[in-house]
Amino acid sequence: MPELPEVQTIVDDLISAGVQGTVITSAKVYWPRSIATPQDFTRRIRGQRINRIWRRGKYIIFEFASGMHMLVHLRMSGRLHLCSTGAPHAPHEHVVLKFADRRDLRLHDTRKFGRISLVADAGEILQTLGVEPLDPSFTQRGLATILYQHHRMLKPLLLDQGVIAGIGNIYVDEALWEAGLHPCRRSDTLRETEVLALHAAIRRVLKRGLANRGTSLGKGKTNYASVGRRHGRNAEELRVFRKTGELCPRCGTPVERIVVAQRGTHHCPRCQQFPKQKSPRAMPKGSKRR
């Protein structure tokens, strides 16, 4: 579940906690499948100094002084717990990294989908990701090119990490509502004004999520929490996601839940009507149909 705002909040909290510069003295793996690169993981991670922590898409990247990288993908229910080495081992803590300063970083994952990769070159994985939606390179024209070069429904296209990195189910639903676009609308039918609205909506909902330290959909162990087990506040700001039957804050129509590309999808049937015919639009300069 953690998406760009949640993952970035975790990175920021790790940096604030002084994890950069620490040395990993040992590691313990309780659930071997949590390690995507299991060969000698505990041996290779020992003695690695963390030079830098950053985010790309939904990945947390630990850059080591040796030049190696550790990539953490939390998937559905993963968390990172930062605690003292003497803290009792809790259920669902599948990987424990011990630091020289007597702290542990523990992967807690109720559903066991989270993965850690220790690689010589992070680029082999990260190069498959699309543009960062809060990066200056994510321009209105760039989004138009993405939309017009594909013949896909908006919801699955925006969820595609190879196209735009970091957005998931929560923020796609929220952005489409903000832009007034039906999730099943075909991407290459948007008018220029609709592209501009979608571009602004994507950035707006992500920035709001960041300001609120992410979205926690409850207090359970499968819900998002940052490294200090602190929950995000953004659930209070959601307009349609998991608001089935509640009134749309814009028009008062009950929010509906449908399934789009096998994903539960929330939208307002009045604000986000599916157009009866293909909308005219202008192709961006230099883009081509496929």
Helices and strands as residue ranges (DSSP letters): H 4-16, E 24-29, G 32-34, H 41-45, E 50-56, E 59-64, E 69-73, E 78-84, E 93-99, E 103-109, E 115-119, H 123-126, H 140-148, H 154-159, H 169-179, G 187-189, H 192-211, G 234-237, E 256-260, E 263-267
